Amino acid sequence: MITTVYSQEFKESMLQKIFFNPDRSVVSFAREANIPSSTVATWVRNYKKKKRTSLKVH
């Protein structure tokens, strides 16, 4: 099994495309980039979780 490591810049670029095009699905972006949709979905989930955590007031 080969593990592909994506750069932070690449991930951020994908996330930007996804969030600025809400009419398209995560799966469609993943297919376009030839990346497993589960990988891209994990990036989206982690981004949203991180964003929620950073918004909490301590």
C-alpha positions in Angstrom: 0.0 0.0 0.0 1.3 3.4 -1.0 0.6 6.4 1.2 0.5 9.7 -0.5 1.4 12.8 1.5 -0.2 16.1 0.4 1.3 19.4 1.2 -0.5 21.8 3.5 -0.7 24.3 0.6 -2.4 21.7 -1.6 -4.9 20.9 1.1 -5.7 24.5 1.7 -6.1 25.0 -2.1 -8.6 22.2 -2.2 -10.5 23.5 0.8 -10.7 26.9 -0.7 -12.2 25.5 -3.9 -14.7 23.4 -2.0 -15.9 26.3 0.3 -16.1 28.8 -2.5 -18.2 26.4 -4.7 -20.9 25.1 -2.4 -23.0 23.9 -5.4 -20.4 21.1 -6.0 -19.9 18.1 -3.8 -16.7 17.1 -2.0 -16.8 13.9 -4.1 -16.7 15.9 -7.4 -13.6 17.8 -6.3 -11.9 14.6 -5.1 -12.6 12.9 -8.4 -11.3 15.9 -10.4 -8.1 15.8 -8.4 -7.9 12.0 -8.5 -7.9 11.8 -4.7 -10.0 9.4 -2.6 -13.2 11.2 -1.5 -12.7 10.0 2.0 -9.3 11.8 2.2 -10.9 15.1 1.1 -13.8 14.6 3.4 -11.4 14.2 6.3 -9.7 17.4 5.4 -13.0 19.2 5.4 -14.1 17.6 8.7 -10.7 18.5 10.4 -10.9 22.1 9.1 -14.4 22.6 10.4 -13.4 21.0 13.8 -10.4 23.3 14.0 -12.4 26.3 13.1 -15.0 25.5 15.8 -12.3 25.0 18.4 -10.7 28.3 17.5 -14.0 30.2 17.9 -14.6 29.0 21.5 -14.0 31.6 24.2 -12.0 30.4 27.2 
